[in-house]
Amino acid sequence: MSSTSQTLADEIKAVDGSSGLGNLRMARAIYDFSVDGGAVSTITPKQTVALPNNAVIVGGTVNSTTACTSGGAATIAVGTSAGSSTTALLAATAVASFSLDAVINAVPVFATPVKLTAKGDVTVTIATAALTAGVIEVTLFYFVAGN
């Protein structure tokens, strides 16, 4: 068995040591205006996570724990820096949707998963107008496919 195959086999062993039973993993990233800024751009938050190549995202939530505000009609999208698009996890959504403690479902679900083609960090894309405040927590559930 090649070292790559052995590594993959080790990754998919269940807690009880059996093969073929993988673990659903969780990844979190936090965009914080006071740390990351709010300029119109694609931002890789300081508190982010790199999702591995071949990660299959099967669910997630986007929770604005502090309301996002803007002096204009800002939109916010969530994606990855590589392996998928900057809108793969949440399409451009009006800033008003990110009120205090709003919970928005991410695009990937079991019926329509997103598979990364390269390792990528979670990103937040701000468009149309800059943000002036806000904290957004992104929580994703995924497993790593063999290929």
Backbone bond lengths (Angstrom), bond angles and torsions (degrees), N, CA, C in turn:
res aa  C-N    CA-C-N  psi(-1)  N-CA   C-N-CA  omega(-1)  CA-C   N-CA-C  phi
1 M - - - 1.453 - - 1.525 108.16 -
2 S 1.335 118.17 134.05 1.455 121.27 -179.50 1.520 110.43 -70.50
3 S 1.332 115.86 161.54 1.469 119.13 -179.46 1.524 110.91 -64.19
4 T 1.355 117.46 -33.22 1.463 119.99 177.37 1.523 109.91 -65.10
5 S 1.335 117.21 -44.95 1.456 120.97 178.91 1.520 110.70 -63.76
6 Q 1.312 117.10 -40.80 1.461 120.53 179.83 1.525 109.83 -63.43
7 T 1.312 118.11 -42.62 1.456 121.37 178.75 1.518 110.37 -61.00
8 L 1.324 117.71 -45.47 1.454 121.46 178.80 1.521 110.31 -62.65
9 A 1.313 117.14 -43.69 1.467 120.94 179.52 1.520 110.43 -60.99
10 D 1.315 116.93 -40.87 1.461 120.70 178.19 1.517 110.82 -64.08
11 E 1.341 117.10 -37.97 1.459 121.34 -178.60 1.515 112.41 -66.73
12 I 1.340 118.23 -31.74 1.462 118.86 -174.79 1.524 113.32 -96.69
13 K 1.326 117.69 7.66 1.464 119.28 175.49 1.517 109.25 -72.49
14 A 1.294 114.87 135.52 1.463 120.86 178.87 1.522 109.22 -75.96
15 V 1.308 116.06 169.70 1.453 121.94 179.37 1.532 110.67 -56.30
16 D 1.323 117.86 -34.59 1.463 120.36 -179.17 1.526 112.45 -80.43
17 G 1.334 118.67 2.57 1.452 122.98 175.82 1.514 114.96 89.72
18 S 1.334 118.80 -4.94 1.456 120.09 -179.73 1.527 110.53 -76.57
19 S 1.318 116.58 151.89 1.460 121.14 178.52 1.523 110.17 -91.98
20 G 1.301 116.21 158.41 1.453 120.99 175.50 1.516 113.83 89.21
21 L 1.292 117.73 -6.46 1.457 121.08 177.14 1.524 107.68 -111.31
22 G 1.314 116.61 108.79 1.451 120.04 -178.86 1.511 111.41 -91.82
23 N 1.296 114.82 171.51 1.454 120.79 179.08 1.514 110.02 -110.91
24 L 1.316 116.40 135.88 1.451 120.94 172.36 1.520 106.35 -74.90
25 R 1.316 116.55 130.18 1.463 121.53 -176.76 1.523 110.08 -107.08
26 M 1.318 115.34 158.24 1.459 120.83 177.64 1.522 108.55 -122.94
27 A 1.329 115.74 138.83 1.454 121.64 176.96 1.527 108.60 -129.18
28 R 1.340 116.39 142.56 1.464 119.88 -179.80 1.520 110.12 -130.75
29 A 1.320 114.28 146.74 1.456 122.01 173.60 1.526 107.06 -139.85
30 I 1.341 115.75 147.20 1.460 119.99 179.78 1.522 109.60 -129.57
31 Y 1.335 115.22 118.22 1.468 121.32 171.32 1.527 106.20 -90.87
32 D 1.338 116.84 129.15 1.462 122.25 179.22 1.526 107.80 -131.94
33 F 1.328 116.45 115.33 1.461 120.82 -178.11 1.527 111.96 -52.03
34 S 1.325 117.64 -41.16 1.475 120.56 -176.56 1.525 112.46 -67.29
35 V 1.320 117.84 -19.88 1.464 122.50 179.73 1.524 111.41 -104.47
36 D 1.345 116.58 -42.57 1.464 121.90 -170.83 1.525 114.50 -98.78
37 G 1.344 117.83 -9.99 1.458 120.03 -177.11 1.514 111.14 78.65
38 G 1.324 116.54 -179.47 1.455 119.68 -176.42 1.508 114.23 -142.38
39 A 1.338 116.81 21.98 1.466 120.60 -178.95 1.530 111.28 -64.53
40 V 1.326 115.11 153.57 1.463 120.73 174.50 1.527 106.78 -64.14
41 S 1.321 115.71 109.16 1.466 121.84 -176.22 1.524 109.15 177.73
42 T 1.325 114.92 176.92 1.453 120.56 170.48 1.519 106.87 -98.93
43 I 1.334 115.93 122.43 1.456 122.53 -173.92 1.524 109.66 -112.73
44 T 1.314 115.91 130.86 1.457 121.12 168.56 1.519 105.66 -94.83
45 P 1.328 117.69 107.27 1.468 119.55 -176.59 1.527 112.35 -57.99
46 K 1.318 116.34 150.71 1.469 121.02 176.23 1.526 110.07 -59.68
47 Q 1.337 116.67 -36.51 1.466 121.18 177.21 1.525 108.19 -101.09
48 T 1.314 115.61 84.88 1.459 119.94 179.15 1.514 108.92 -131.63
49 V 1.293 116.04 178.24 1.453 121.38 179.30 1.523 108.03 -134.49
50 A 1.316 115.78 142.95 1.457 120.34 174.95 1.522 108.13 -88.91
51 L 1.306 115.97 118.89 1.459 120.95 174.62 1.525 107.69 -82.36
52 P 1.325 117.98 139.12 1.462 119.95 -176.46 1.529 112.88 -74.97
53 N 1.332 115.31 157.87 1.452 120.90 170.85 1.529 107.76 -54.72
54 N 1.306 117.08 142.03 1.468 124.25 -179.76 1.522 113.99 71.94
55 A 1.336 117.70 13.31 1.461 119.68 173.76 1.524 107.89 -67.96
56 V 1.322 116.35 131.34 1.459 121.74 176.71 1.530 106.22 -109.02
57 I 1.321 115.74 107.40 1.466 121.41 -177.32 1.522 108.12 -85.07
58 V 1.330 115.93 122.66 1.464 120.97 -175.14 1.526 112.94 -113.99
59 G 1.306 117.33 2.32 1.460 119.90 177.86 1.504 111.52 177.07
60 G 1.318 115.07 165.16 1.452 119.25 177.57 1.505 112.40 175.10
61 T 1.325 114.48 166.80 1.457 121.52 175.86 1.514 109.48 -135.14
62 V 1.323 114.10 153.12 1.454 122.75 174.72 1.525 104.94 -121.81
63 N 1.331 116.57 115.29 1.457 122.30 -173.97 1.522 109.68 -120.84
64 S 1.326 116.42 115.72 1.472 119.88 177.00 1.529 107.97 -86.42
65 T 1.332 115.86 100.66 1.460 120.77 -177.36 1.530 112.03 -77.90
66 T 1.317 116.25 -19.60 1.463 123.56 169.83 1.522 105.68 -129.42
67 A 1.311 117.60 130.27 1.466 121.11 -176.21 1.530 111.36 -54.71
68 C 1.317 115.51 138.70 1.461 121.16 174.96 1.520 108.38 -89.35
69 T 1.318 116.11 136.74 1.458 121.29 178.94 1.515 109.47 -131.46
70 S 1.326 114.38 161.47 1.460 121.36 -178.48 1.515 108.76 -153.57
71 G 1.319 116.12 150.64 1.454 120.99 174.44 1.518 111.93 -78.35
72 G 1.323 117.51 -4.89 1.462 122.77 -178.83 1.517 110.32 -139.91
73 A 1.312 115.49 -153.32 1.469 121.42 -177.11 1.524 110.29 -99.87
74 A 1.328 116.52 60.81 1.470 121.21 -177.60 1.520 111.53 -63.78
75 T 1.326 114.63 151.45 1.466 121.73 169.65 1.522 107.58 -122.91
76 I 1.329 115.09 153.95 1.459 121.43 -179.41 1.525 107.73 -130.53
77 A 1.328 115.45 132.26 1.468 121.83 175.73 1.524 107.84 -126.88
78 V 1.335 115.99 157.26 1.465 120.95 178.89 1.524 108.02 -129.15
79 G 1.324 115.50 134.94 1.462 121.07 179.50 1.504 110.37 -158.31
80 T 1.322 116.09 -148.17 1.457 120.96 177.92 1.521 110.30 -131.25
81 S 1.333 114.76 159.45 1.461 120.84 -178.63 1.522 112.33 -76.69
82 A 1.321 117.18 -19.50 1.467 122.90 177.80 1.518 107.48 -159.17
83 G 1.305 116.31 159.01 1.455 120.53 176.08 1.509 114.82 88.26
84 S 1.334 117.33 -19.71 1.466 123.68 174.21 1.524 106.31 -155.99
85 S 1.308 117.53 -171.02 1.463 119.77 -178.69 1.528 111.24 -93.67
86 T 1.325 115.90 170.93 1.465 121.62 178.45 1.523 111.91 -73.16
87 T 1.336 117.16 -5.18 1.470 121.10 177.21 1.528 111.88 -121.70
88 A 1.327 118.20 13.60 1.468 121.81 -175.14 1.518 113.37 -66.68
89 L 1.330 117.41 -26.04 1.458 120.34 -176.55 1.524 112.38 -99.71
90 L 1.322 116.95 -29.49 1.468 122.52 175.13 1.518 107.92 -157.88
91 A 1.326 116.88 122.44 1.466 121.78 178.64 1.526 109.59 -66.95
92 A 1.322 116.69 163.34 1.466 121.47 178.34 1.526 109.45 -51.83
93 T 1.318 115.38 122.93 1.464 123.01 -174.25 1.520 108.69 -129.04
94 A 1.324 117.49 137.91 1.468 122.28 -178.01 1.522 111.40 -57.73
95 V 1.319 115.86 140.39 1.463 122.06 -178.60 1.531 111.88 -56.32
96 A 1.304 118.11 -31.06 1.471 121.43 -179.93 1.529 111.97 -60.77
97 S 1.333 117.39 -24.43 1.463 121.28 178.40 1.527 112.38 -70.67
98 F 1.328 116.48 -16.94 1.458 122.47 -177.53 1.526 110.62 -98.87
99 S 1.336 115.79 52.46 1.461 121.50 178.06 1.533 108.98 -74.25
100 L 1.319 117.38 175.77 1.451 121.93 -179.46 1.522 111.31 -54.80
101 D 1.319 116.89 121.50 1.456 125.46 176.81 1.529 114.64 62.17
102 A 1.320 117.10 25.79 1.468 120.42 174.89 1.525 108.67 -69.71
103 V 1.313 116.72 139.84 1.463 122.51 176.83 1.528 107.24 -119.32
104 I 1.328 115.15 120.98 1.462 121.80 -177.57 1.527 107.61 -118.49
105 N 1.322 117.30 132.26 1.461 120.52 176.54 1.517 110.10 -68.98
106 A 1.319 116.10 137.96 1.458 121.12 173.38 1.528 108.56 -73.70
107 V 1.323 116.75 160.82 1.458 122.40 -178.82 1.531 112.46 -62.38
108 P 1.345 119.25 -47.59 1.467 118.18 -176.76 1.528 112.24 -67.03
109 V 1.319 115.19 131.73 1.463 123.04 171.73 1.524 106.40 -138.55
110 F 1.312 117.83 172.97 1.463 119.78 -178.95 1.526 111.98 -54.66
111 A 1.328 118.40 -35.60 1.466 121.41 -178.94 1.527 112.34 -74.68
112 T 1.327 117.48 -26.19 1.471 121.50 -178.41 1.530 110.27 -138.89
113 P 1.336 117.67 68.42 1.461 120.23 -178.25 1.525 111.52 -70.97
114 V 1.306 115.57 164.18 1.464 122.73 175.16 1.521 107.27 -117.77
115 K 1.337 117.15 126.27 1.465 121.74 178.71 1.519 109.51 -109.18
116 L 1.336 116.29 123.88 1.452 120.74 178.68 1.521 110.60 -75.61
117 T 1.327 115.96 141.49 1.459 122.12 178.41 1.525 111.66 -101.14
118 A 1.336 116.40 -0.20 1.463 123.08 177.13 1.520 107.59 -161.26
119 K 1.310 116.41 162.04 1.460 121.46 175.42 1.527 108.44 -64.71
120 G 1.333 117.87 134.97 1.463 120.06 -179.02 1.518 112.84 -152.36
121 D 1.331 115.88 144.43 1.466 122.49 175.79 1.523 109.95 -81.82
122 V 1.321 116.72 151.75 1.461 121.19 172.45 1.531 107.60 -69.24
123 T 1.336 116.30 135.50 1.470 121.36 179.41 1.524 110.75 -127.17
124 V 1.325 114.63 158.40 1.461 122.77 174.11 1.525 106.30 -121.91
125 T 1.332 116.67 127.06 1.461 120.88 179.63 1.518 109.43 -110.84
126 I 1.323 114.93 122.38 1.463 122.26 178.44 1.523 107.01 -104.89
127 A 1.332 115.82 129.69 1.466 119.78 -177.96 1.522 110.15 -133.88
128 T 1.315 116.11 164.86 1.461 127.23 175.54 1.529 113.27 75.44
129 A 1.339 117.98 -51.52 1.461 122.39 178.24 1.524 108.55 -150.76
130 A 1.329 116.63 153.88 1.468 121.72 -179.69 1.525 111.42 -70.64
131 L 1.319 115.75 154.77 1.458 121.17 172.83 1.531 108.66 -86.93
132 T 1.331 115.74 155.36 1.462 121.39 177.79 1.529 111.93 -119.58
133 A 1.322 118.04 -7.22 1.464 122.96 177.44 1.516 108.95 -171.00
134 G 1.343 115.14 163.44 1.455 119.75 171.71 1.513 114.79 138.22
135 V 1.318 114.98 150.84 1.464 123.51 172.55 1.527 106.65 -134.29
136 I 1.326 115.70 129.14 1.461 121.51 -179.20 1.520 108.77 -126.81
137 E 1.333 116.31 124.04 1.457 121.76 175.40 1.526 108.37 -102.58
138 V 1.325 115.98 127.11 1.463 122.13 178.17 1.527 107.48 -110.21
139 T 1.320 116.21 123.61 1.466 121.48 178.16 1.527 107.68 -121.06
140 L 1.330 116.58 126.73 1.462 122.08 -176.92 1.518 110.90 -124.42
141 F 1.311 116.23 147.50 1.459 122.76 175.12 1.521 107.18 -116.80
142 Y 1.346 116.04 131.31 1.464 120.49 -175.37 1.518 111.20 -153.12
143 F 1.325 115.10 165.45 1.467 121.56 168.35 1.514 106.24 -133.38
144 V 1.304 116.59 163.74 1.454 121.09 -179.12 1.527 108.83 -103.21
145 A 1.336 115.68 119.18 1.467 121.85 179.17 1.523 109.73 -77.62
146 G 1.319 115.85 158.52 1.456 121.11 179.83 1.512 113.45 -67.27
147 N 1.335 117.52 -33.81 1.478 121.87 -179.07 1.491 110.75 -142.38
